[in-house]
Amino acid sequence: MRRFMCVLSFAFYLLLTACSTVSPWERGTLAKVEMSLEPFPLQNSFRTHQYGSREAASGGGAVGGGGCGCY
């Protein structure tokens, strides 16, 4: 019974943090460039193109280091 209550209270606490209401005046704060997942999309696009050109491959941008030791 005690284990069931612990699991139930844990599930209840998880549900409390799941949703949040954002007021219209708070949306401007959340829409700032600093809050985005990619704050500099053009710079990231250039770096991806440069990496692909140098390595003659695409993808794998999350892995550090190249075959030539440039990084």
Gaussian input, Z-matrix of N, CA and C with variables (Angstrom, degrees):
# hf/3-21g

backbone

0 1
 N
 C     1     B1
 C     2     B2     1     A1
 N     3     B3     2     A2     1     D1
 C     4     B4     3     A3     2     D2
 C     5     B5     4     A4     3     D3
 N     6     B6     5     A5     4     D4
 C     7     B7     6     A6     5     D5
 C     8     B8     7     A7     6     D6
 N     9     B9     8     A8     7     D7
 C    10    B10     9     A9     8     D8
 C    11    B11    10    A10     9     D9
 N    12    B12    11    A11    10    D10
 C    13    B13    12    A12    11    D11
 C    14    B14    13    A13    12    D12
 N    15    B15    14    A14    13    D13
 C    16    B16    15    A15    14    D14
 C    17    B17    16    A16    15    D15
 N    18    B18    17    A17    16    D16
 C    19    B19    18    A18    17    D17
 C    20    B20    19    A19    18    D18
 N    21    B21    20    A20    19    D19
 C    22    B22    21    A21    20    D20
 C    23    B23    22    A22    21    D21
 N    24    B24    23    A23    22    D22
 C    25    B25    24    A24    23    D23
 C    26    B26    25    A25    24    D24
 N    27    B27    26    A26    25    D25
 C    28    B28    27    A27    26    D26
 C    29    B29    28    A28    27    D27
 N    30    B30    29    A29    28    D28
 C    31    B31    30    A30    29    D29
 C    32    B32    31    A31    30    D30
 N    33    B33    32    A32    31    D31
 C    34    B34    33    A33    32    D32
 C    35    B35    34    A34    33    D33
 N    36    B36    35    A35    34    D34
 C    37    B37    36    A36    35    D35
 C    38    B38    37    A37    36    D36
 N    39    B39    38    A38    37    D37
 C    40    B40    39    A39    38    D38
 C    41    B41    40    A40    39    D39
 N    42    B42    41    A41    40    D40
 C    43    B43    42    A42    41    D41
 C    44    B44    43    A43    42    D42
 N    45    B45    44    A44    43    D43
 C    46    B46    45    A45    44    D44
 C    47    B47    46    A46    45    D45
 N    48    B48    47    A47    46    D46
 C    49    B49    48    A48    47    D47
 C    50    B50    49    A49    48    D48
 N    51    B51    50    A50    49    D49
 C    52    B52    51    A51    50    D50
 C    53    B53    52    A52    51    D51
 N    54    B54    53    A53    52    D52
 C    55    B55    54    A54    53    D53
 C    56    B56    55    A55    54    D54
 N    57    B57    56    A56    55    D55
 C    58    B58    57    A57    56    D56
 C    59    B59    58    A58    57    D57
 N    60    B60    59    A59    58    D58
 C    61    B61    60    A60    59    D59
 C    62    B62    61    A61    60    D60
 N    63    B63    62    A62    61    D61
 C    64    B64    63    A63    62    D62
 C    65    B65    64    A64    63    D63
 N    66    B66    65    A65    64    D64
 C    67    B67    66    A66    65    D65
 C    68    B68    67    A67    66    D66
 N    69    B69    68    A68    67    D67
 C    70    B70    69    A69    68    D68
 C    71    B71    70    A70    69    D69
 N    72    B72    71    A71    70    D70
 C    73    B73    72    A72    71    D71
 C    74    B74    73    A73    72    D72
 N    75    B75    74    A74    73    D73
 C    76    B76    75    A75    74    D74
 C    77    B77    76    A76    75    D75
 N    78    B78    77    A77    76    D76
 C    79    B79    78    A78    77    D77
 C    80    B80    79    A79    78    D78
 N    81    B81    80    A80    79    D79
 C    82    B82    81    A81    80    D80
 C    83    B83    82    A82    81    D81
 N    84    B84    83    A83    82    D82
 C    85    B85    84    A84    83    D83
 C    86    B86    85    A85    84    D84
 N    87    B87    86    A86    85    D85
 C    88    B88    87    A87    86    D86
 C    89    B89    88    A88    87    D87
 N    90    B90    89    A89    88    D88
 C    91    B91    90    A90    89    D89
 C    92    B92    91    A91    90    D90
 N    93    B93    92    A92    91    D91
 C    94    B94    93    A93    92    D92
 C    95    B95    94    A94    93    D93
 N    96    B96    95    A95    94    D94
 C    97    B97    96    A96    95    D95
 C    98    B98    97    A97    96    D96
 N    99    B99    98    A98    97    D97
 C   100   B100    99    A99    98    D98
 C   101   B101   100   A100    99    D99
 N   102   B102   101   A101   100   D100
 C   103   B103   102   A102   101   D101
 C   104   B104   103   A103   102   D102
 N   105   B105   104   A104   103   D103
 C   106   B106   105   A105   104   D104
 C   107   B107   106   A106   105   D105
 N   108   B108   107   A107   106   D106
 C   109   B109   108   A108   107   D107
 C   110   B110   109   A109   108   D108
 N   111   B111   110   A110   109   D109
 C   112   B112   111   A111   110   D110
 C   113   B113   112   A112   111   D111
 N   114   B114   113   A113   112   D112
 C   115   B115   114   A114   113   D113
 C   116   B116   115   A115   114   D114
 N   117   B117   116   A116   115   D115
 C   118   B118   117   A117   116   D116
 C   119   B119   118   A118   117   D117
 N   120   B120   119   A119   118   D118
 C   121   B121   120   A120   119   D119
 C   122   B122   121   A121   120   D120
 N   123   B123   122   A122   121   D121
 C   124   B124   123   A123   122   D122
 C   125   B125   124   A124   123   D123
 N   126   B126   125   A125   124   D124
 C   127   B127   126   A126   125   D125
 C   128   B128   127   A127   126   D126
 N   129   B129   128   A128   127   D127
 C   130   B130   129   A129   128   D128
 C   131   B131   130   A130   129   D129
 N   132   B132   131   A131   130   D130
 C   133   B133   132   A132   131   D131
 C   134   B134   133   A133   132   D132
 N   135   B135   134   A134   133   D133
 C   136   B136   135   A135   134   D134
 C   137   B137   136   A136   135   D135
 N   138   B138   137   A137   136   D136
 C   139   B139   138   A138   137   D137
 C   140   B140   139   A139   138   D138
 N   141   B141   140   A140   139   D139
 C   142   B142   141   A141   140   D140
 C   143   B143   142   A142   141   D141
 N   144   B144   143   A143   142   D142
 C   145   B145   144   A144   143   D143
 C   146   B146   145   A145   144   D144
 N   147   B147   146   A146   145   D145
 C   148   B148   147   A147   146   D146
 C   149   B149   148   A148   147   D147
 N   150   B150   149   A149   148   D148
 C   151   B151   150   A150   149   D149
 C   152   B152   151   A151   150   D150
 N   153   B153   152   A152   151   D151
 C   154   B154   153   A153   152   D152
 C   155   B155   154   A154   153   D153
 N   156   B156   155   A155   154   D154
 C   157   B157   156   A156   155   D155
 C   158   B158   157   A157   156   D156
 N   159   B159   158   A158   157   D157
 C   160   B160   159   A159   158   D158
 C   161   B161   160   A160   159   D159
 N   162   B162   161   A161   160   D160
 C   163   B163   162   A162   161   D161
 C   164   B164   163   A163   162   D162
 N   165   B165   164   A164   163   D163
 C   166   B166   165   A165   164   D164
 C   167   B167   166   A166   165   D165
 N   168   B168   167   A167   166   D166
 C   169   B169   168   A168   167   D167
 C   170   B170   169   A169   168   D168
 N   171   B171   170   A170   169   D169
 C   172   B172   171   A171   170   D170
 C   173   B173   172   A172   171   D171
 N   174   B174   173   A173   172   D172
 C   175   B175   174   A174   173   D173
 C   176   B176   175   A175   174   D174
 N   177   B177   176   A176   175   D175
 C   178   B178   177   A177   176   D176
 C   179   B179   178   A178   177   D177
 N   180   B180   179   A179   178   D178
 C   181   B181   180   A180   179   D179
 C   182   B182   181   A181   180   D180
 N   183   B183   182   A182   181   D181
 C   184   B184   183   A183   182   D182
 C   185   B185   184   A184   183   D183
 N   186   B186   185   A185   184   D184
 C   187   B187   186   A186   185   D185
 C   188   B188   187   A187   186   D186
 N   189   B189   188   A188   187   D187
 C   190   B190   189   A189   188   D188
 C   191   B191   190   A190   189   D189
 N   192   B192   191   A191   190   D190
 C   193   B193   192   A192   191   D191
 C   194   B194   193   A193   192   D192
 N   195   B195   194   A194   193   D193
 C   196   B196   195   A195   194   D194
 C   197   B197   196   A196   195   D195
 N   198   B198   197   A197   196   D196
 C   199   B199   198   A198   197   D197
 C   200   B200   199   A199   198   D198
 N   201   B201   200   A200   199   D199
 C   202   B202   201   A201   200   D200
 C   203   B203   202   A202   201   D201
 N   204   B204   203   A203   202   D202
 C   205   B205   204   A204   203   D203
 C   206   B206   205   A205   204   D204
 N   207   B207   206   A206   205   D205
 C   208   B208   207   A207   206   D206
 C   209   B209   208   A208   207   D207
 N   210   B210   209   A209   208   D208
 C   211   B211   210   A210   209   D209
 C   212   B212   211   A211   210   D210

   B1=1.4512
   B2=1.5265
   B3=1.3371
   B4=1.4603
   B5=1.5323
   B6=1.3143
   B7=1.4668
   B8=1.5214
   B9=1.3142
   B10=1.4639
   B11=1.5309
   B12=1.3153
   B13=1.4662
   B14=1.5287
   B15=1.3275
   B16=1.4607
   B17=1.5269
   B18=1.3199
   B19=1.4629
   B20=1.5226
   B21=1.3084
   B22=1.4592
   B23=1.5299
   B24=1.3201
   B25=1.4638
   B26=1.5316
   B27=1.3361
   B28=1.4557
   B29=1.5253
   B30=1.3245
   B31=1.4629
   B32=1.5245
   B33=1.3010
   B34=1.4646
   B35=1.5298
   B36=1.3222
   B37=1.4596
   B38=1.5197
   B39=1.3225
   B40=1.4598
   B41=1.5193
   B42=1.3133
   B43=1.4588
   B44=1.5228
   B45=1.3005
   B46=1.4635
   B47=1.5237
   B48=1.3124
   B49=1.4540
   B50=1.5209
   B51=1.3064
   B52=1.4538
   B53=1.5192
   B54=1.3049
   B55=1.4562
   B56=1.5181
   B57=1.3060
   B58=1.4519
   B59=1.5172
   B60=1.3082
   B61=1.4496
   B62=1.5165
   B63=1.3155
   B64=1.4548
   B65=1.5178
   B66=1.3075
   B67=1.4583
   B68=1.5263
   B69=1.3388
   B70=1.4677
   B71=1.5280
   B72=1.3135
   B73=1.4630
   B74=1.5304
   B75=1.3515
   B76=1.4585
   B77=1.5264
   B78=1.3026
   B79=1.4628
   B80=1.5171
   B81=1.3127
   B82=1.4580
   B83=1.5120
   B84=1.3194
   B85=1.4614
   B86=1.5258
   B87=1.3198
   B88=1.4626
   B89=1.5221
   B90=1.3306
   B91=1.4557
   B92=1.5265
   B93=1.3287
   B94=1.4599
   B95=1.5207
   B96=1.3051
   B97=1.4633
   B98=1.5263
   B99=1.3223
   B100=1.4541
   B101=1.5230
   B102=1.3270
   B103=1.4569
   B104=1.5284
   B105=1.3233
   B106=1.4570
   B107=1.5272
   B108=1.3146
   B109=1.4575
   B110=1.5235
   B111=1.3078
   B112=1.4556
   B113=1.5247
   B114=1.3459
   B115=1.4620
   B116=1.5312
   B117=1.3266
   B118=1.4630
   B119=1.5273
   B120=1.3330
   B121=1.4722
   B122=1.5231
   B123=1.3352
   B124=1.4557
   B125=1.5203
   B126=1.3171
   B127=1.4543
   B128=1.5267
   B129=1.3257
   B130=1.4554
   B131=1.5216
   B132=1.3193
   B133=1.4603
   B134=1.5287
   B135=1.3336
   B136=1.4591
   B137=1.5276
   B138=1.3222
   B139=1.4658
   B140=1.5298
   B141=1.3353
   B142=1.4679
   B143=1.5188
   B144=1.3309
   B145=1.4654
   B146=1.5282
   B147=1.3199
   B148=1.4589
   B149=1.5272
   B150=1.3026
   B151=1.4627
   B152=1.5283
   B153=1.3222
   B154=1.4587
   B155=1.5096
   B156=1.3409
   B157=1.4615
   B158=1.5251
   B159=1.3104
   B160=1.4571
   B161=1.5311
   B162=1.3175
   B163=1.4602
   B164=1.5243
   B165=1.3203
   B166=1.4640
   B167=1.5161
   B168=1.3250
   B169=1.4603
   B170=1.5235
   B171=1.3177
   B172=1.4560
   B173=1.5189
   B174=1.3440
   B175=1.4531
   B176=1.5160
   B177=1.2986
   B178=1.4572
   B179=1.5100
   B180=1.3297
   B181=1.4511
   B182=1.5113
   B183=1.3151
   B184=1.4552
   B185=1.5292
   B186=1.2932
   B187=1.4631
   B188=1.5242
   B189=1.3166
   B190=1.4502
   B191=1.5117
   B192=1.3303
   B193=1.4568
   B194=1.5115
   B195=1.3150
   B196=1.4510
   B197=1.5028
   B198=1.3077
   B199=1.4430
   B200=1.5187
   B201=1.3276
   B202=1.4501
   B203=1.5286
   B204=1.3147
   B205=1.4577
   B206=1.5130
   B207=1.3232
   B208=1.4609
   B209=1.5179
   B210=1.3052
   B211=1.4632
   B212=1.4893
   A1=110.84
   A2=115.12
   A3=118.43
   A4=110.68
   A5=116.44
   A6=120.34
   A7=110.92
   A8=116.87
   A9=121.43
   A10=110.70
   A11=117.49
   A12=120.84
   A13=111.17
   A14=117.01
   A15=120.17
   A16=110.74
   A17=116.53
   A18=120.83
   A19=110.36
   A20=116.88
   A21=121.26
   A22=111.13
   A23=117.59
   A24=119.85
   A25=110.78
   A26=117.84
   A27=120.49
   A28=110.82
   A29=117.03
   A30=121.08
   A31=110.69
   A32=117.39
   A33=121.50
   A34=110.61
   A35=117.56
   A36=120.82
   A37=111.88
   A38=117.53
   A39=120.10
   A40=111.31
   A41=116.91
   A42=120.28
   A43=112.20
   A44=117.66
   A45=120.19
   A46=112.03
   A47=117.89
   A48=120.94
   A49=113.07
   A50=119.03
   A51=121.24
   A52=113.54
   A53=119.66
   A54=121.59
   A55=110.80
   A56=113.79
   A57=119.87
   A58=108.67
   A59=116.44
   A60=121.44
   A61=108.71
   A62=116.24
   A63=121.69
   A64=108.26
   A65=115.69
   A66=121.17
   A67=109.82
   A68=117.44
   A69=119.81
   A70=113.21
   A71=119.11
   A72=120.59
   A73=112.47
   A74=117.53
   A75=120.82
   A76=112.33
   A77=117.67
   A78=121.09
   A79=111.95
   A80=117.63
   A81=120.32
   A82=112.01
   A83=117.26
   A84=121.31
   A85=110.98
   A86=116.59
   A87=120.65
   A88=112.17
   A89=118.19
   A90=121.43
   A91=112.89
   A92=118.15
   A93=120.46
   A94=110.92
   A95=115.29
   A96=121.59
   A97=111.21
   A98=117.13
   A99=120.58
   A100=112.60
   A101=117.67
   A102=121.65
   A103=112.98
   A104=118.04
   A105=120.10
   A106=110.22
   A107=116.09
   A108=120.62
   A109=110.75
   A110=116.77
   A111=121.94
   A112=107.91
   A113=118.38
   A114=120.08
   A115=113.90
   A116=118.50
   A117=121.74
   A118=109.47
   A119=118.49
   A120=120.00
   A121=113.38
   A122=118.74
   A123=119.65
   A124=111.48
   A125=116.80
   A126=120.74
   A127=110.40
   A128=117.03
   A129=120.56
   A130=110.81
   A131=117.36
   A132=120.87
   A133=110.47
   A134=116.57
   A135=120.26
   A136=111.21
   A137=117.28
   A138=120.22
   A139=111.61
   A140=116.47
   A141=120.03
   A142=110.38
   A143=116.67
   A144=120.36
   A145=110.48
   A146=116.88
   A147=121.33
   A148=110.72
   A149=117.14
   A150=121.29
   A151=110.64
   A152=116.78
   A153=120.08
   A154=112.34
   A155=116.56
   A156=119.80
   A157=111.19
   A158=116.99
   A159=121.06
   A160=111.68
   A161=116.33
   A162=120.28
   A163=113.14
   A164=116.99
   A165=122.70
   A166=110.79
   A167=116.03
   A168=121.61
   A169=107.92
   A170=115.79
   A171=119.84
   A172=108.83
   A173=115.29
   A174=120.31
   A175=111.38
   A176=116.27
   A177=120.63
   A178=113.47
   A179=117.93
   A180=121.03
   A181=113.79
   A182=117.50
   A183=120.29
   A184=112.12
   A185=116.46
   A186=120.76
   A187=108.57
   A188=117.33
   A189=121.21
   A190=112.44
   A191=115.47
   A192=120.34
   A193=113.06
   A194=114.94
   A195=121.09
   A196=110.20
   A197=117.42
   A198=121.72
   A199=112.91
   A200=117.17
   A201=120.18
   A202=112.69
   A203=118.65
   A204=121.91
   A205=113.45
   A206=117.88
   A207=121.74
   A208=113.17
   A209=118.03
   A210=119.39
   A211=109.85
   D1=-39.92
   D2=-178.57
   D3=-67.97
   D4=-38.72
   D5=177.92
   D6=-63.84
   D7=-40.77
   D8=177.77
   D9=-60.85
   D10=-41.80
   D11=179.78
   D12=-67.33
   D13=-36.13
   D14=177.25
   D15=-65.23
   D16=-44.56
   D17=178.75
   D18=-64.56
   D19=-41.50
   D20=179.79
   D21=-64.76
   D22=-42.64
   D23=179.57
   D24=-68.80
   D25=-35.85
   D26=176.58
   D27=-63.85
   D28=-43.57
   D29=177.76
   D30=-63.32
   D31=-38.07
   D32=178.56
   D33=-63.58
   D34=-42.54
   D35=178.99
   D36=-67.27
   D37=-33.78
   D38=175.71
   D39=-66.01
   D40=-38.32
   D41=179.77
   D42=-70.10
   D43=-27.86
   D44=179.39
   D45=-66.59
   D46=-32.91
   D47=-176.09
   D48=-92.39
   D49=3.76
   D50=-172.69
   D51=-76.58
   D52=-38.77
   D53=-172.68
   D54=-123.87
   D55=152.80
   D56=177.12
   D57=-149.06
   D58=140.87
   D59=177.48
   D60=-95.20
   D61=130.50
   D62=179.94
   D63=-106.71
   D64=123.52
   D65=179.18
   D66=-74.17
   D67=154.77
   D68=-179.13
   D69=-57.88
   D70=-35.23
   D71=-178.79
   D72=-77.23
   D73=-12.15
   D74=176.50
   D75=-91.51
   D76=-13.64
   D77=-176.65
   D78=-68.05
   D79=-29.45
   D80=176.64
   D81=-64.00
   D82=-36.22
   D83=178.02
   D84=-67.38
   D85=-40.43
   D86=-178.74
   D87=-75.17
   D88=-18.92
   D89=-178.36
   D90=-89.90
   D91=4.57
   D92=-179.83
   D93=-69.12
   D94=157.70
   D95=-178.19
   D96=-61.35
   D97=-35.30
   D98=-178.11
   D99=-65.20
   D100=-22.27
   D101=-177.18
   D102=-88.81
   D103=-7.73
   D104=-177.93
   D105=-79.09
   D106=157.84
   D107=178.86
   D108=-69.47
   D109=-32.54
   D110=178.67
   D111=-123.44
   D112=92.40
   D113=-174.34
   D114=-68.34
   D115=-25.96
   D116=-179.29
   D117=-126.83
   D118=79.18
   D119=-174.62
   D120=-65.64
   D121=-34.92
   D122=179.88
   D123=-69.12
   D124=-39.13
   D125=177.94
   D126=-65.49
   D127=-40.01
   D128=178.17
   D129=-66.07
   D130=-38.57
   D131=178.30
   D132=-63.57
   D133=-43.03
   D134=178.31
   D135=-63.72
   D136=-43.85
   D137=179.79
   D138=-63.78
   D139=-38.67
   D140=178.21
   D141=-65.07
   D142=-42.14
   D143=178.74
   D144=-65.07
   D145=-42.74
   D146=179.78
   D147=-63.70
   D148=-43.13
   D149=179.31
   D150=-64.08
   D151=-43.41
   D152=179.31
   D153=-65.40
   D154=-35.82
   D155=178.86
   D156=-69.67
   D157=-40.08
   D158=-177.54
   D159=-71.98
   D160=-40.99
   D161=-176.41
   D162=-89.22
   D163=-9.83
   D164=-177.01
   D165=57.06
   D166=37.61
   D167=178.48
   D168=-150.48
   D169=166.29
   D170=176.33
   D171=-124.42
   D172=156.09
   D173=-178.81
   D174=81.74
   D175=177.01
   D176=179.35
   D177=73.53
   D178=21.43
   D179=-178.27
   D180=-68.84
   D181=-16.05
   D182=-178.46
   D183=-84.11
   D184=-11.71
   D185=-178.32
   D186=-91.48
   D187=129.12
   D188=-179.39
   D189=-81.63
   D190=146.07
   D191=175.66
   D192=91.64
   D193=146.86
   D194=178.12
   D195=-122.88
   D196=174.55
   D197=179.70
   D198=-69.65
   D199=-25.09
   D200=-176.93
   D201=-90.43
   D202=-6.08
   D203=-179.30
   D204=79.35
   D205=25.58
   D206=-177.03
   D207=-72.12
   D208=-26.35
   D209=-174.45
   D210=-95.21

